[in-house]
Amino acid sequence: MDRRDDTRAHKYIVDHVRPGTTIKRRVLVRNLSEDRRPISVYAAAADVTTEGFVFAPGRTENELSSWIHVDRAEPHLAPDEEIEVLATIEVPEKAEAGERYAVIWAEVAGVEGQTVRNVGRVGVRVYLSVGPGGEPPSGFEIGPLTGGREKDGTPVVTAEVRNTGQRALDLAGELRLTDGPGGLSAGPIKAEASTLALGGTTTVRVILDRRLPDGPWSAKLDLASGWTKRDATGTLSFGTATAAAAASATDRSGQVLTGGLVTSGLVLTLFVIHAYRRRARFREPVPAA
């Protein structure tokens, strides 16, 4: 499946494949430190729980991480040097249907023999759905928007979101307030939530400026996870008591939500720069990035 328009796939490895399929991804590893460093590149286990996307400790392995192999596991990089690492994911012919999670890590460690040895790593998440046919549907519902103030007077907008689809979600978007007192407006203000598991719920909280008047305001919350997009609208205020808006939700999966993507790390930056797929039984050359 072509995911060039899937903003989530620009940040993570997200795909759906049939059993027996091999896919390849190129990631860029860059040394941002001032010293030449050995880099360990490897795959390790992860999971999606009520706490969000959870990284397993160290090099803990799971089924998906055991399917992932990298062609340059121990590169040595000079300051500001970068290389491409090819990650190959080989899905067995007898793999059971379902979504699996892992991380491709790049790791640096302090010098051997130090009393305290610091270890830093940064990674690219992998969300891989396996099964026959097309990709399982993704979907979510946004509950009523609620306005209120924290104990220190900070206004906050909250909304409960439920995953109604068959894939984990990474929700991000924007909140806009219009038609406020004196015609004031505010936003767009960034909104995001932790990774949402299948069937899970989470509360999206958007913190606003303390100087914001109580209202009333017309509010619109846009959220997206890749191609899957929804919005909710309503009227709310930020009085002493919280007030729930009479919200309505809209499916906007056919529209595009634009926004910046940020990848960060201590001394390394990784990001997906190329996608390639083939059936396992074919031996085709990997195209240049």
N, C-alpha and C positions, 0 to 999 in steps of 0.2 A: 504494500500500500504506500502511495506517495504521501509523505507527511511534511512536505515543504511548507504548507500553510498551517501546520499544527504548531502553535507557539510553544506548547509544552514539550514537543519533541526537539525543539532547538536547545533546550536546557538539559533534558534527560534522554535516555534511550527508552522509547515507548513504542511497542509494536505488538502485533498479533500474528502468529504463524501457525502453520499446521505441523503436527509431529513429523520428524524427519527433515525439517528445514534447517539450513545454516544461514545465519545472517552475519554481516561484518560491519563494524563501526570503527571509524578512525577518531582518536582523541588526541588532542594536542597537549603535551606536557611541557611546561616552561618553568625554569628555575629563576625565581625572582630575587634570590638572595645574592650576596656579594661574594660568595665562596663557591668553588666547584663542589658538587655534591653527588653522591650516589643516590639514585631514586629507586624505590621498590614499587613496581606496578603489579597489582594483583586484584582478583575479585574475591569478595567476601559476602557473607549472608546479610540479609536485611528482612524486615517484615513490616506490615502495616497493621497497627493495632488501634485501640481507642486513644492511645497517646500520639498517634500520627505515624510517620515513617521512622522506624526504629532501626538503628545500626547495631549489628552484632559486635561483640568485642573482638579486637584483634583480627585474626585471619579465620575466624569461625566460618565453616563451610555449610552451605545448604544445597538443595538440588540444583537451583539455577546457577549458583556460583561455580558448581562443579562442571557445568557446561561451557563456562567462559574461559578462554585462553588468550593470552597476549603474546605478541611476537617479540617484545622487548621488555623483559621482566626486571632487569637491573641496569638501566642506562646510567651513565655518569654525565652530568651536565655542567658546563661552565656557567659563570654568571650570565644571566639573561639569555642563555641558550634554550632553544625549544626543539622538540622532536615530535614526530607523529608515531603513535603506537597503535597498531592494528589489533582490535579485540574481535575475536571470533566466537560466536555463540552457536554451538552445535546441539540442536534439540533431538533427542533420541526418537526413533521411529515409534517406540512404545510409550512415549510420554503421555501421562494422563492430562485431560483437559483442566484448565484452571489458570489463574494469574499468579505469577511468582515474582519475587523481589530480590534484588541484590545491589551491590555497589562495586564499581571499578575504582579502586583507590590508587593514588600516588602518594607515597610516604617517604618522609625524610626523618632521620634520627640523629641525635647528637653523637659526638665522638666516643668510641669505645673507651672504657676506663674512667669516664667521668663519674663523680660521685652521684650526680643527678643527671640522668640522660633524658632529654626532652625528645618526644616523638610528635611530629605534626603530619597530618594527612588531609587531603582533599579529594573528593570523589565525584563520580557521575552516577546518579541513580539509574537502575534498570527496572522497568516495569514490563514484563513479558507475559502476554496472554497466549496460551497454547490451546488449540482445539480445531476441529473441522469447520469448514465454512467461513463466513465472514466474521469480522470483529464483533465481539459482544457489545451491546449498546451501553453507552454511558449516559447518566442522567442525574439530576438533583432537583430538589424543591427548596425554595426559600420561604420561610415563614414570615409573619408580620414584622415590620420594622418597628423597633421600640426606641424611644428617646428618653433619656434620663441624665442625672448628674451623679458623679461619684461623691464621696464624702468631702473631698476638697473643692467641690464645685465644678470639676471638669466634666463637660458634656460628653456623652457617649451614645452612639447608635449601635444597637445590637439586633441580630437576626439569627434564628436557628435554621440551619441548613441540614437537609437529610439526603444521603446518597441513595437514589432510587434505581441506579443502574447496576451493571455487572462488572465494573472496573473501578479501581481506586481513583480518587480525584485529588488534584492539587488546585485549590481554589484561590483566585486572585482577581482583583477588579478595582472598581472606583465607586465612591459615594459622592453624590451631588445634592446640595441643598439650594432651593430656589424659593422665590416668593416669601422671603422672610420679612421681619419688621422693617418698614421703610423701603421695601423692595430689595433688601439685601440678598446676596447669594453667596455660597461657599463651595469650594471644590473646583476640580475633582480632588478627593482625598483618597489615598491608597487604602485598599482593603484586602486582607488575605487571611487564610486560615491554615491550620496544619493539615497534612494529608488525611483524607477522609476515606476510611475503610468501606468495603461493601456492606450496605445496610446500616452504616454508622451515621451518627449525627454530631454536629459541632456547632458552636456559637461563634459567629463572626462579630468582632467588636471593632468599631471604628472610633478612635479617640479624637476629639476636636479641641479647638482653642477655647480656653476658659472664658474668654471675653465674648463668646458667642451668645447673643440674646436668646431668651427662652423660646421665642417663636410666636405663633405657629410657623412651620416650615413645610414646604413640599419636598419630599425626599425621594431619591431614585438610587437604588443600589444595583450595579452591574457586576456580575460575577461570571467567571469562565474557568474551565479546566480544559485546555486545548481547544478542540472544536466545539465543545459542549458549553453553551452559554445560556444564562437566564438573567432576568432582572426582576426587581420588585419595587413598587412605588407606594407612596402613601403620604399622609399628613401627620406630622408629629411635633412635639414640643419638648423643651428641656426644663420643665418646672421642677419643683422640689420632689414631687412624686413622679415616678416613671410613667410614661404614656405610650401605649401601643398604637401604632398606626393601622388604619384599615388598609392593608397592603394588597396589591394584586401582583401576581407573578407572570412573567412572559418568557416563552422559549425563544431564544435568539440564536440558535445553533447555526442558522444560515448566514449570520452576520459576522463581522470581524471585530474583535476587541483588540485594540493596539495598546502596547505598553512595553516598558523596558524590561530586559532580562538581565539579572545580575548573577555572576558566578564569582565566588570569593574563596580565598584560602590564605594560609599563613605565608607560605613561600612558593606555592604552586598554583597554577590555574589550569583547569581542565575544561574542555567543552567539546561537544560533538561537532565535527566539521564535515562528515561525509557518511552517507548511508548506502549500504549495498546488501543485496539478498540473493540467495540462490538455493535450489534444492540440494540436499546433501549429496546426492549421487552424481551431480555434475561437478566437473573440475574446471571452472572458468577462471581466467585471470582477474585479479582485483583491479578495478580501474583506478587511475591516479586521481588524487583529490583535486 
